[in-house]
Amino acid sequence: MNQQQFNFRSRTERERDSKLVSNYREIGIAAVLAAKATRRKDESGKAAAQRTVANVNARD
């Protein structure tokens, strides 16, 4: 059986992405995708740092 996996995105994230597309359609979809990728990369870096701090604190 083939199972699809969907990444959870909050309503706020979906609305933010929608606003990005509507505000910057003239610039081009490629620029919007690049901005989204940068934002997600920054967010994942922050999450990784938070996990590291939590792991260190859990050991104490």
PASEBA-1860 file (N, C-alpha, C; in nm, 3 decimals):
! residues 60
1> MNQQQFNF> 0.083/-0.116/0.000/0.000/0.000/0.000/0.089/0.124/0.000 ~ 0.054/0.221/-0.078/0.131/0.344/-0.089/0.071/0.450/0.003 ~ 0.152/0.496/0.099/0.102/0.593/0.196/0.168/0.728/0.171 ~ 0.087/0.834/0.167/0.140/0.968/0.149/0.165/1.031/0.285 ~ 0.274/1.106/0.293/0.305/1.175/0.417/0.293/1.325/0.393 ~ 0.218/1.392/0.478/0.199/1.535/0.468/0.265/1.602/0.588 ~ 0.342/1.705/0.560/0.402/1.782/0.668/0.296/1.877/0.722 ~ 0.284/1.881/0.854/0.186/1.968/0.917/0.228/2.113/0.902
9> RSRTERER> 0.135/2.196/0.860/0.158/2.340/0.852/0.041/2.407/0.922 ~ 0.071/2.494/1.013/-0.035/2.561/1.088/-0.111/2.657/0.998 ~ -0.225/2.697/1.046/-0.308/2.792/0.972/-0.230/2.922/0.949 ~ -0.156/2.965/1.048/-0.077/3.087/1.037/0.027/3.075/0.926 ~ 0.094/2.960/0.919/0.194/2.939/0.813/0.129/2.941/0.676 ~ 0.015/2.876/0.663/-0.054/2.874/0.534/-0.097/3.014/0.492 ~ -0.150/3.092/0.588/-0.192/3.228/0.557/-0.072/3.316/0.520 ~ 0.040/3.299/0.590/0.160/3.376/0.560/0.210/3.344/0.419
17> DSKLVSNY> 0.210/3.217/0.383/0.253/3.178/0.249/0.159/3.234/0.144 ~ 0.030/3.233/0.172/-0.068/3.287/0.078/-0.046/3.437/0.057 ~ -0.019/3.509/0.166/0.006/3.653/0.155/0.134/3.681/0.076 ~ 0.237/3.599/0.098/0.360/3.615/0.021/0.333/3.604/-0.128 ~ 0.259/3.501/-0.165/0.231/3.479/-0.307/0.149/3.593/-0.364 ~ 0.045/3.636/-0.292/-0.040/3.743/-0.345/0.032/3.877/-0.352 ~ 0.119/3.905/-0.256/0.189/4.034/-0.255/0.304/4.041/-0.355 ~ 0.366/3.928/-0.384/0.486/3.930/-0.466/0.473/3.853/-0.597
25> REIGIAAV> 0.351/3.836/-0.644/0.329/3.764/-0.770/0.404/3.830/-0.886 ~ 0.411/3.963/-0.886/0.478/4.035/-0.995/0.627/4.003/-1.001 ~ 0.687/3.979/-0.887/0.831/3.950/-0.883/0.859/3.816/-0.949 ~ 0.772/3.722/-0.923/0.788/3.591/-0.982/0.783/3.482/-0.876 ~ 0.734/3.370/-0.918/0.717/3.258/-0.826/0.852/3.208/-0.774 ~ 0.956/3.213/-0.855/1.087/3.164/-0.812/1.139/3.245/-0.693 ~ 1.118/3.375/-0.694/1.163/3.458/-0.583/1.085/3.427/-0.456 ~ 0.956/3.401/-0.471/0.873/3.366/-0.355/0.919/3.233/-0.297
33> LAAKATRR> 0.944/3.137/-0.382/0.991/3.007/-0.335/1.126/3.019/-0.264 ~ 1.213/3.103/-0.315/1.342/3.124/-0.250/1.324/3.186/-0.113 ~ 1.233/3.282/-0.101/1.208/3.346/0.028/1.149/3.246/0.127 ~ 1.057/3.163/0.080/0.997/3.062/0.168/1.102/2.962/0.215 ~ 1.190/2.920/0.123/1.294/2.824/0.159/1.388/2.882/0.264 ~ 1.423/3.009/0.248/1.510/3.075/0.345/1.443/3.082/0.481 ~ 1.315/3.117/0.483/1.242/3.128/0.609/1.235/2.993/0.678 ~ 1.205/2.889/0.603/1.195/2.755/0.662/1.330/2.707/0.714
41> KDESGKAA> 1.437/2.740/0.641/1.571/2.701/0.685/1.604/2.770/0.818 ~ 1.571/2.899/0.827/1.595/2.973/0.952/1.515/2.913/1.066 ~ 1.389/2.878/1.040/1.304/2.821/1.144/1.356/2.685/1.190 ~ 1.403/2.604/1.095/1.453/2.472/1.133/1.582/2.484/1.213 ~ 1.664/2.584/1.183/1.785/2.608/1.260/1.753/2.649/1.403 ~ 1.651/2.732/1.419/1.609/2.774/1.553/1.556/2.655/1.632 ~ 1.479/2.570/1.565/1.423/2.453/1.633/1.534/2.358/1.677 ~ 1.635/2.341/1.593/1.747/2.253/1.629/1.822/2.309/1.749
49> AQRTVANV> 1.840/2.440/1.753/1.909/2.502/1.867/1.828/2.485/1.994 ~ 1.696/2.498/1.984/1.610/2.480/2.101/1.617/2.337/2.152 ~ 1.620/2.240/2.060/1.631/2.100/2.101/1.763/2.074/2.173 ~ 1.871/2.133/2.122/2.001/2.116/2.184/2.000/2.169/2.327 ~ 1.945/2.287/2.345/1.937/2.346/2.479/1.851/2.260/2.570 ~ 1.740/2.212/2.518/1.651/2.127/2.598/1.720/1.998/2.638 ~ 1.796/1.939/2.547/1.868/1.815/2.578/1.975/1.839/2.684 ~ 2.046/1.949/2.675/2.148/1.981/2.775/2.083/2.003/2.910
57> NARD> 1.973/2.077/2.913/1.904/2.103/3.039/1.845/1.975/3.099 ~ 1.805/1.882/3.015/1.745/1.758/3.064/1.850/1.670/3.133 ~ 1.974/1.683/3.094/2.082/1.602/3.153/2.122/1.653/3.290 ~ 2.095/1.780/3.317/2.136/1.838/3.447/2.054/1.790/3.561
END
